[in-house]
Amino acid sequence: MTTPSIANNAYQLAAKLQQQARTVEESAPDRTSVDFGQMVKEAVDTVVDKGQQADAQAIGMIEGKTGVVDVVTAVAETEMALETMVAVRDRVISAYEEIMRMPI
């Protein structure tokens, strides 16, 4: 497994998200226009894309076009993206449960 490539992809994803946040801030100075649902959809789409890339790499290995290292790297990236998504989901659920426990 190539850890530098995984880290590089994570940094590129973080930079992309940061650039998108800047674009949203510049285009809409009021923070009410930020769409949380759209951000979640993009994150889920990223995880799905990683899974499809891993599938393509696995098929490429079966066909003899891709090496084992590329397949393992793609699967590791997919696993990391999925674990991140699950961690975010758990935090959102935890926050929701805490809000529901607040007295009115």
Secondary structure per residue as TSV (DSSP state, phi and psi in degrees):
chain	resnum	aa	ss	phi	psi
A	1	M	-	360.0	137.2
A	2	T	-	-101.9	102.0
A	3	T	H	-64.4	-38.9
A	4	P	H	-58.9	-38.3
A	5	S	H	-69.9	-35.6
A	6	I	H	-64.8	-45.3
A	7	A	H	-63.8	-40.5
A	8	N	H	-61.4	-44.4
A	9	N	H	-63.8	-39.0
A	10	A	H	-64.5	-42.5
A	11	Y	H	-65.3	-39.5
A	12	Q	H	-64.7	-40.4
A	13	L	H	-64.1	-42.8
A	14	A	H	-63.6	-41.0
A	15	A	H	-64.8	-39.2
A	16	K	H	-63.6	-45.2
A	17	L	H	-64.4	-38.4
A	18	Q	H	-65.8	-41.6
A	19	Q	H	-63.8	-40.5
A	20	Q	H	-63.3	-39.7
A	21	A	H	-64.1	-40.5
A	22	R	H	-63.3	-42.6
A	23	T	H	-61.3	-42.7
A	24	V	H	-64.5	-42.8
A	25	E	H	-64.3	-39.1
A	26	E	H	-71.3	-39.3
A	27	S	H	-78.4	-27.8
A	28	A	-	-135.6	98.4
A	29	P	S	-64.8	-26.7
A	30	D	S	-83.8	136.7
A	31	R	G	-79.2	-3.6
A	32	T	G	-73.4	-16.0
A	33	S	G	-85.9	-6.4
A	34	V	-	-71.2	126.0
A	35	D	-	-99.9	105.5
A	36	F	H	-61.5	-39.7
A	37	G	H	-60.9	-38.7
A	38	Q	H	-67.2	-38.9
A	39	M	H	-63.9	-41.5
A	40	V	H	-65.8	-41.6
A	41	K	H	-60.8	-42.9
A	42	E	H	-64.2	-39.3
A	43	A	H	-65.2	-42.4
A	44	V	H	-65.5	-40.6
A	45	D	H	-61.5	-37.1
A	46	T	H	-63.4	-43.0
A	47	V	H	-64.4	-41.5
A	48	V	H	-63.7	-42.3
A	49	D	H	-61.7	-41.5
A	50	K	H	-61.4	-41.0
A	51	G	H	-63.7	-40.9
A	52	Q	H	-66.6	-36.7
A	53	Q	H	-64.3	-41.2
A	54	A	H	-63.7	-40.6
A	55	D	H	-62.3	-43.5
A	56	A	H	-63.5	-39.2
A	57	Q	H	-65.4	-40.5
A	58	A	H	-64.3	-42.5
A	59	I	H	-64.9	-39.8
A	60	G	H	-61.6	-36.0
A	61	M	H	-68.2	-39.9
A	62	I	H	-62.4	-38.4
A	63	E	H	-79.0	-8.9
A	64	G	T	86.5	13.9
A	65	K	S	-94.8	-18.4
A	66	T	S	-128.0	148.8
A	67	G	-	-86.3	165.2
A	68	V	H	-64.1	-37.1
A	69	V	H	-61.3	-41.2
A	70	D	H	-64.1	-39.3
A	71	V	H	-66.0	-46.0
A	72	V	H	-63.3	-40.3
A	73	T	H	-63.2	-44.6
A	74	A	H	-63.9	-41.5
A	75	V	H	-66.2	-40.0
A	76	A	H	-64.8	-39.8
A	77	E	H	-64.6	-40.8
A	78	T	H	-63.9	-43.2
A	79	E	H	-62.1	-41.9
A	80	M	H	-65.7	-42.3
A	81	A	H	-63.8	-41.3
A	82	L	H	-67.3	-41.8
A	83	E	H	-63.1	-38.0
A	84	T	H	-64.2	-43.9
A	85	M	H	-62.7	-40.7
A	86	V	H	-65.9	-39.5
A	87	A	H	-64.1	-41.2
A	88	V	H	-65.0	-42.5
A	89	R	H	-59.4	-44.6
A	90	D	H	-61.3	-39.2
A	91	R	H	-67.6	-39.1
A	92	V	H	-64.8	-43.7
A	93	I	H	-63.5	-42.0
A	94	S	H	-61.9	-42.8
A	95	A	H	-64.3	-41.4
A	96	Y	H	-61.3	-45.6
A	97	E	H	-63.1	-37.3
A	98	E	H	-66.9	-39.9
A	99	I	H	-63.7	-40.2
A	100	M	H	-66.6	-26.7
A	101	R	H	-80.8	-11.4
A	102	M	S	-69.2	138.0
A	103	P	-	-73.3	148.6
A	104	I	-	-89.3	360.0
